[in-house]
Amino acid sequence: MARLIPLILIALAVWFWLRARRKTASYLASYESPAATDREGDEGNGPRSPAA
């Protein structure tokens, strides 16, 4: 049982890390795709992405 607890904690840490990576990649993909397709004709409507 003493060996099982650290393994469970490590597995949970890896699972949360992978989940965070997937959510971050999904967020960045959704953030970048509208900016690439909607370049003109939308001046002043809605928030703008910050200049990098």
C-alpha positions in Angstrom: 0.0 0.0 0.0 2.9 2.4 0.7 4.1 1.9 -2.9 0.6 2.4 -4.3 0.0 5.9 -3.0 3.0 7.6 -4.8 2.1 5.7 -8.0 -1.4 7.0 -7.8 -0.2 10.6 -7.2 2.2 10.4 -10.1 -0.4 9.0 -12.4 -2.8 11.8 -11.4 -0.1 14.5 -11.9 0.6 13.1 -15.4 -3.1 12.9 -16.2 -3.7 16.5 -15.1 -0.6 17.7 -17.0 -1.7 16.0 -20.3 -5.3 17.3 -19.8 -3.9 20.9 -19.4 -1.7 20.5 -22.5 -4.7 19.3 -24.6 -6.9 22.1 -23.3 -4.2 24.7 -23.9 -3.6 23.5 -27.5 -7.4 23.6 -28.1 -7.6 27.1 -26.8 -4.7 28.4 -28.8 -6.1 26.8 -32.0 -9.5 28.4 -31.5 -7.8 31.7 -30.6 -5.7 31.8 -33.8 -8.1 30.5 -36.4 -10.6 33.4 -36.4 -7.8 35.9 -36.6 -6.4 34.2 -39.7 -9.7 34.1 -41.6 -11.2 37.5 -40.5 -8.7 40.1 -41.5 -10.8 42.8 -43.0 -14.3 44.4 -42.8 -14.5 44.1 -39.0 -13.0 47.3 -37.7 -14.3 48.1 -34.2 -16.7 45.1 -33.8 -15.6 43.0 -30.8 -12.3 42.6 -29.0 -9.1 42.5 -30.9 -6.2 40.2 -30.3 -3.1 41.9 -28.8 -0.2 42.6 -31.2 2.6 40.2 -30.6 
